[in-house]
Amino acid sequence: MGRKKKIRIASFEKVAVEKAVGQGHCLAHTDEGPLFISHAAPGDVADIRVLNFKKKAYYGKISNLITPSPLRIDPKCEHFGTCGGCKWQHIGYDEQLKIKNKEVEDQLNRVGKQLDFEMLPILGCEEQFEYRNKVEMTFSETEWTPNPADKAAAGNALGFHVPGRFDWVADVQKCHLMPDLANKIHRSVKEFALANDYSFFHLKTQVGLLRTLLIRRNLKGDWMVLVAFTKNEKKKIQRLMEHLQASFSEISSLLYVVNQKKNDTLDGLDVQTFAGDGFITEQIGDLTFKVQPQSFFQTNTNQAKNLYDITKAFANLSGNELVYDLYTGTGSIAMYLAGKASKVVGVEYVQQAIDDAHENATLNSIDNCVFYAGDLAKVLTTEFMEENGKPEVIVTDPPRSGMHASVINKIIESEAERIVYVSCNPGTQARDIEMLSDAYHLIKVQPVDMFPHTHHIESVALLTRNKDYVAPVIEEYVPKHKRIAKEEE
């Protein structure tokens, strides 16, 4: 194992922060090279402590804010800057949207080499707080503290991982991204555990009874709570479950699981239903989705509908098209398009997600969707397209790493008329669009802010084989009042 590269410069003084860039950083230029700064704002002047040096760039944090930027506001959350969630809460929401809009456009220009396309202004989120429908929290035997001298006195924690560390958890009293009932539930769990001598998980030694807490809710006000334990200590499990059942009538699905794996995922585990159903349901448009604890489901339900409406608008279906939905997940986009398509073929790597897709298709009486489980790089072959037919429209929603080169080649081979590329990573989306550019023209791009105050961005791109294609007017699907003006306007 190689030795850690020594940081040549420990700090920089009186740095003028220039602009916001990706991943929640701001950029400044120094005589030693570019400097990326966390939790800064364009216009700040500050002393910077260097934390890392990689790929010829420095990474650091503010040690002394000399002149605050006029863009700064007071963060709403007391945990801002500590937990790994929000990156932009110290900047007003309109400015956040401009930062995200610019990031998508810059990636397409610089990485994707795309200059001739319509860049639609980002679609903001009406709910700036309490928009999440899911939160996952970790129990830790030792609360993370920024002061090493306080570490010996640190108590048990229930909260979120500190950025970049699997073994540090910041104790959280209140997260503003979920409705306050979620905070009441997690505080109640922690108080009960402390009062009744339940051991918290040690993230390095993997010892301790309480491991993770999952809280989900739907728009109707039904709540799901799942507690993960490391051992099947039946009496203690029973007592905590009874406490939650008696304390929160809103919980319609109360679950637990025993997890002795080396990771926190629910894959392969036998989830037990203590009370209520083992699932909740959610409505998006005319569709009903069954959401289980291990199901993937968009964590901002209201904004997910807007994302799906934009995808449907870009697909511009007449009712006769064969559609491929690549990286279909639980099939939510496939089913959203099914009413306007002749047939939708969904492909997804995770078998559990495909099982959920089949179940949700049956729940919604949808009979023109078929789903396949497997690695897309191996499933999407010439033989697959001969069996299922060549698509007129392809929708692709890959993970953050983007699409495999072989998948891109098969998309080109398919000769589909239109591609709708939904992405949670503007960088890999831009890279893939550049790889598609010999056969496809980028027509329109619509960024969508699913997660206010975080650095995450969704981006929907429309590509066609015909560069003169007239795309649908997106305002017919998404109200104008939800938009912001582009930065240069």
N, C-alpha and C positions, 0 to 999 in steps of 0.2 A: 504493500500500500504506500503510495507516494506521500511525501511530507507536504503539509499545508504551505501554500505559497505565502511568503512573508509580505506584509503590507508595507510598501515603501514610505508612504506618507500617512501619519497617524491622524492628522486633522488639517482642515483648511479654515482660514479666518476671513470674515467679511465677504462671504460668497453671495453674489447676486443671482438669485434663482430666476431662470429665464422662462421656462414653459413647462406645462404638464405633459407627460408622455405615458406610455403604457404601464400596466401592472401597478398603478397607484404611485408611481414615482414622478418627481419633477427633475428637470435637467438643468445643470449649470456647466459651463466650460471653464476649466482652469488651465494653467500653464502645464500641468502634468497630464491633462487629458480630460475626457468627459466625466462628470460626477452626477450620479443618480441619487436622489435624496427622498427618503420616505417621509410622509406626513408634512411635506412642505407645500407652499403655494406660490404660484408665479408672482413675482414682485417682492418676495421676502428677501431680506438681507440677513445673513446668519452665519455663525460659526458652525462648522460641520465636523462631527467625529466620524472617522472612516471605520466601517465595519468589515468591508471586503474589497478585494481587487480581483477582477476576472475579465477576460476577453478585452483587455486594454482599457478597462473602465473602472472607476471607483464607485463604491456604494456606501452611503452613510446616512446619518440621522442628525437632526439639529441638536446641538449642545447648548447653544445660546442664540435666541432669536433677538437680533438687534433692531431691525425695522420690520414690523409685520406688514404683509401684503394687504392692500385695501380689499382684496377678494376674501379675506378671512372672516369667518363668523365663529361664534362659540358653538362647539359640538354639543349636541343634545345628550350624548351618552357619557357617563362617568368613566366608562371603560375604553373610550376611544384612544387608540394608540397602543393599547395593550393586547387586546384579543385580535385574532387574525381575520376578523370580518370586514368592517368598514375601513375604507382607505381615504374617502373624500368628505367625511362628515364636517370637516373644518372649512369647507368651501360651499357657498350657496348652491342650491340645486340647479338653477339655470346655468351657472358656470360649469357644474359637473357635466351637464348635457353637452355643452359646447366642447368640453375636453374629450368626451367619448366620441362625439361626432367627428371631431378632427382626427382622432386616433384611427378610426375606420378608414377615413379618406386617405390619410397619410400612408397606411399600410397598403392600400390598393394602388396608390401612386408609386410608392418606393419599392415594395416587395413584388406586387402584382404587375407593375409596369403598365397600369391601366390609367389612361388619361381622358379618353373619350367615352364618358358614360354619365348618366343622370344620378347625382348624389342627392337623395332626398333627405331633408332635415330629420334628425333623430326623433323617434316617438317617445316622449317622456311618460313617466308613470304617474297616474293621478294620486296614488297612495305613496307618499314618500317614506312613511313609517308604517309598521304593523301590516306589511304586505305579504310576509312569508306565511306559507301554510305548513312548514315543517322546520323543526330545529332538532339537532342532535348534540347532546352535551356529554362530557366525559367526567367521570369521578376520578379524583386523584388524591392519594394519601397526603401529598404535600402541595400546598398552594404556591404557585409561582409568585415571586416578589422581585421587583427590580433592584432591590438593595440586598446584596449578599449577606450583610450583617443581620438581616431579619429572617434569614432562611431557617435557622434553627427553631424559631418561634412560629413559623408558618403552620397553619392548620390545614384541615381537609378542604378540598375544593370540589366544586361542581361548576363546570363552565366550558370554555373553549381553549383549544390549543394556542399557545403563543406561536406566532409565525416562525416557520422553519424548525420547530422543535416538536418531536413526537412525545417527549417526556416532560414537557412543561405545560401546565394548565392554569390559566388565569381564572380565579373564582369570579363568577358573574352574579350580581344581584338583580340586574334588570337589562334585558335586551330589547331595544326599541323596534326591532324589525319584526317581532311577533306580537300579536295582541297580548294584553297584560295578563290574561289568564295563564298563558304559558309560563310567565315569570312566577305567578302564584303557585303553580304546580311544582316547578323545579325547586323553589325555595321551601315548599312544604315537604318535599321528599328529603331534602338535605337536613332540615330541622328534625324530622322524624328519625332519620338515620343517626344523627349525632346524639339525640336524646335516648336512643335505644341501643347504642354501642354497635352499630353496623360498621364493618371495616370498609374503607375506601380502597380502590384499586391502586397498586403501585405499578407505574407504567414501565419500569425497567425489570423488576423482579417478577411481574405478572401475578402478584399475590394481593388478595383483598376481595371481599364479596361483591361490592357494588361496582359495576364496570361502566355502563353507559345508560343514557336516558334519551328516548326518542319521543317527541311530541308532534302530532300532526293534527290538523283541523280542516274542516271544509267550510264553504261559504254559508252553509245553513246553520253552523254553530255546533256541529258534532265534533267531538274530540277523541283522538286516539292517543293512548300512552303505553309505551313499552319500556320495561326496565330489564336490562341485561345483567344477570348475575354470573359469577364464575363457578359457583357450586350450587347444587340442588339442595340447599338448606331449607327444607319445606316450611318449617315453622316461621322462619324469618321472612321468607317470601310471602307466606300467607298474611302475616301481620302488616307488611308494607302494602300489599294489594288491598287489604281491607281498609287500611287508612285512606288510601286514594279513593276507593269506592265511596266511603262515607263522607269524604271531604269535598268531592267535586261531582255533583250530579251531571255536569256537562259531558263527562267522559262516557261515551257510548261504546268504546272498544278499549278494554283494559287487558293488557297482554304482558307476558314475561317470557324470557328465554334464558337458558343456561349456555353461556359461551365460554368454552375452554380453548378456543383457537388462539393463534398468535396475532390475529387482527380483529377489528371490531365489526366486520361485515356480518350480515345475517345469512349469507349464502350457506346452504347446507344445514342450517340449524332448524330445530323443531320448535317453532313458536307456539306457546301455550296461551289459550284464551281463558283468562280468569273470569271475566264478566263481559256481557254484551256480545257483539259480533267480532269476528277476527279481521274486520275491514271497516272502512267508511266509504261512502260514495261521493263523487263530485260531478257537478254539471258544468260542461263547457258548450255553449250554444245549445243545440238540441240533443247533445250526446251525454250519456251517463257513464261514468267510469268508476269501476270498483278499485279502490286503492287499498292495498295491503301494506303491512309495515315495510316489506322489502321491495315494494313496487317503485319503479322510477315514475315520477310525476312532476311536471313543472311546478316549482316552488312558489310561483307568483301566479295564482289562478286567473285573476282578471287580465293581467298583461299577457298571459298565455293565449287567451282568446284573440287578442289583437295580433299576436304573432301568427296564429293559425289563419286569421282572416287575411293577413298580408300574403302568407304563403299561398292561400287559395286564389287570391287576386292575381299574383304573379303566374300561377299555373294556368290561369285563363282557360279552364276546361269547358267544353261544350256538351259533354255527356257521352262522347264517343271514344275518348282517349283511353289507351292502356297506360297506366302510371306505375312506375317503379318508385317505391319509397325505401331508400337505402338508409341503413342505421335506424330502423323504424322504432326501436325501443319497444314500448308497449302498444304501438300501433295507433297512437292518438292522432297524428297527422294523417296517416293513411285513412282512418275512419272519417276524419273531418273532410277529406276530399272525396270519399266514396260516393256520396250523393250526386256528384258532378262528373263522375268518371264511369267508363264502361267496366273497368276492373282495376284494382290496385294490388300490386305485388309487393309485400314488405319483407325485408331481410334484416336480421339482427343477430349479433353474436351470442347474446345471453339467452339461454333456453327459457329461464324463468320469465323473462320479458315477453317472449313469444307465447308462452302459456297464458300470460295475462292478456295479450292481444287477442288470442282466440276467445277467451272468456268474455272480454269486453265487446267483441264483435257479435257474439251470441246475445249478450245483454241488450244490445242496441238493434238486434234483428238485421244486421248487415251481412249480406251473403255474397258480395262481390269483392271481398278482400281475401287474399291468401297470404300466409306468412310462412317464412322459412327461417330456421335457426342455423347459424354457422358463420364462419369467418368469411366476410365479404370477398376478400382477396382470393378465396378458394371457391366460394359459391357462385360468384358472378362470372360465369364462363360463357363461351359461345354456345355450348350445349344447353345451359340454363336459359339463354335467350331464345334458342330454338324451341325449347319445351314450353316456355311461358309467353313467347311472342316478343318482338322488339317494341320497346316503349316509345310513345310519342312525347311523353313528359317524364322527366326524372326529378324527384325531390330527394335531396340528400341532407342529412343532419348528423354529421360525424362527431366523434368526440374531439376534445381540444387538440389532439395531435393531427387532426385532419384526415384526409383520405390517402390510402396506400396508392403508390404509383400504378400498380396493376389494376386497381379499381378505376382510376382516372382513364387508363387506356381502354378499358372495357366500356366506359361511358362514351368515349369518343367512337369506339367501334359500333355502339348501338345506333348511332345516327339519330338519337332523339332530337326532336325539334327544339325543345326548351328544357333548361335545367333551372331548378329553384334550389339554391344552395343556402341552407340555414346553418349558421355557425355561431359558436360561443367563443371563438378565438379569431379575431380579425387578421392576425398574422398568418396562421395556417390557411385561412380562407383565401387570402391574397395569393399565397404561394400556389395553391391548387388552381385558382383561376388563371394564373400565368401559365400553368402546365396545360390548361384546357384551351388556351387562347389561339392555337393554330386552327382549331375547329369551331370554336364558339366565341361570340362577341358579348362582352358585358354591356347590358342595356341599362339596368337600374339597380340601385342599392338602397335598402331601407334599414338603417340601424334602429334597434329597439332597446330601450333601457328596461330590463327586467328587474334589476337589482339596484335601486338608488343607494348611494353612499358607498357602494363597493366599486371595485375596478372592473367588474364583469360587464360585458356588452354582448348582446345578440345582434347579428347582422344577417339580413336576408338579401341575397343577390339573384338577379334574373339574368340568365345567359341564353342566347339563341344562336342557331346556325345562320340566321338571316340578320345581317347587321341593320337592315332597314325595317325590322319588325317594329310595329307600333304597340307599345306596351299599354296595358290598362291603366286608367287614372286611379291611383291608389286612394285618393281622397273620397272616392265613392265607398270605400270599405272602412276607412279609419277617419273619424272626425278631425277636422282641421284644428279645433281648439286644443287638441292634445299635443300639438307640435310646437317646436321652437323655431325661431329663425336661424338660418345658418350664420356662423360666426362673422363672415365677411359682410353680411347684410345688416 
